[in-house]
Amino acid sequence: MSSSTPAQCVGPSYRSEEQKPTATVSTPISHDNVHILPQTPQLIALLTMIRDRETARADFIFYSNRIIRLLVEEGLNHLPVIEHTITTPIGRTYSGVKFQGKICGVSIMRAGEAMEQGLRDCCRSVRIGKILIQRDEETSKPRLFYDKLPEDIADRWVLLLDPMFATGGSAIMAVEVLKSRGVPEDRILFLNLIASPEGINNFAERFPKLRVVTAFVDKGLDEKNYIVPGLGDFGDRFYTM
């Protein structure tokens, strides 16, 4: 586990450091293919709500969806665009851009399915595939149980969705499944809420052409490989508790 937890003053830029509270912020990661959301007051406040064990399920869902929306919006910023000039209603031209190529989402079941609506809210009629990976009780290694992916996924940019990233076994296997279906590594973008530094570093090194967008890299993993301080089981808190 990491030995120290980074902290900084959080608040509007027009406030002095003395006027801002101190909060725990994301552990920095040195890989160029890992992008951590700016540690803004809004993001830290939202993360505080979903980490709190006293937060009711309805509030957990609401605030998680807020963060997921931020992740999807930032993820779309990492997709390539091309020049696109249009004419406005008053007859003037505007030099803009449009996305290059088709996209799809792929959720790692079941927790990753919680991120699907945030993607649909930003991308109308987006195709979404699913991958089910669970730990084999005999070998303790991830095992692929099910996948349902768009037939033309090799021609799309893929947003891989999973809120929690501990050791990274499931995400690594999911990427291998996508690559086996012809998806180039540099066309995969992994969206994640909370990660461990151990998992995210190994993942980034293993897939240097893949981009990761995460809201927060936590302190580390405990002896049971749970993310610390974490937020518990995301799927349980989102779907059942």
Secondary structure, 3 states (H helix, E strand, C coil): CCCCCCEEECCCCCCCHHHCCEEECCCCCCCCCEEECCCCHHHHHHHHHHHCCCCCHHHHHHHHHHHHHHHHHHHHHCCCEEEEEEECCCCCEEEEEEECCEEEEEEEECHHHHHHHHHHHHCCCCEEEEEEEEECCCCCCEEEEEEECCCCHHHEEEEEECCEECCCHHHHHHHHHHHHCCCCHHHEEEEEEEECHHHHHHHHHHCCCCEEEEEEECCEECCCCCEECCCCCHHHHHHCC
